[in-house]
Amino acid sequence: MIQRGVITPSCSEWAAPVLLVKKKSVDGSPKFRFCTNFRGLNAVTKIPVYPIPDIKSNLSLMAGSRYFTLLDIESA
């Protein structure tokens, strides 16, 4: 995969190793799934300590507003 440019080596502390895992196939032919091991990254990631905001208080802040919008950044 390195020779084909699919993956590149990294020495970053945020790097996550990739590997191919055998996948069950219906016809019995060998299939592989491309996976990323994020366990090392998860070990150094700090979890936010603030609570999830109360939906009622957020809705009350919008009372009387005329315009609402939704920004979808899923494909950003």
N, C-alpha and C positions, 0 to 999 in steps of 0.2 A: 504494500500500500504506500510505503514511503517512496519507492521508485516510480510509482504512477502518479504521485502528487495528491493522493487521497488524504493522507495525514502528513503532518510535519512534526519533527521532534521539538520538544519544549522543555526548558529548565525552570519555568515559572512555578511559583508555589501554588498558583491557581490552576495549573494544568491538571487534566483528568485523563488517565489512560483509556485507550479504546481497545476492544477485543471482539473477536467473532465467536458467537455462541451457536452451537448446533440447535436447529429449530425442528420441531416435529413437522413432517409433511404428510399430506394425505396419501400420496402415491409411493412413499418410501424413499424417494430420491433425497440425496443429501442437500439440505438447505441450511443457510447460516443467517444469523441476525447480527447486525452491527450494533454493539452496545458500548456505552460509556460508563466507566466506573467512577461515580461521584462521591464515594465514601470518604476519600481524603479531603475533598473540598468541603463536604458536609461537616467534617470534624473541626475545621478552622472557621466555619461560618458562624457569626454571632446571631442568635435569634433575637428579634426585637422584643423588648420587655414591656412595651406599652400595650394596653388592652385594645381590642377591636371597638371602634366607636359604636355607640348606641344608635340604632336606626331611627328611633323615635325622635331623638334630639336632632339628628341630621335632617329629618323631614320637617321638623318645626322651623329650622333655619330657612327653609325654602318657602315657607308660607307667605303668600302674597306676591310671589314672583310671577312674571308674565312669560318669560322665555326659559326654556330648558334645552340643553343640548347633550349629546352623548358622543364622546370621541372614542373610536375603536382603534386601538393601536396593535391589534393582533397581527396585522401584516406589515407593521412598520419596518 
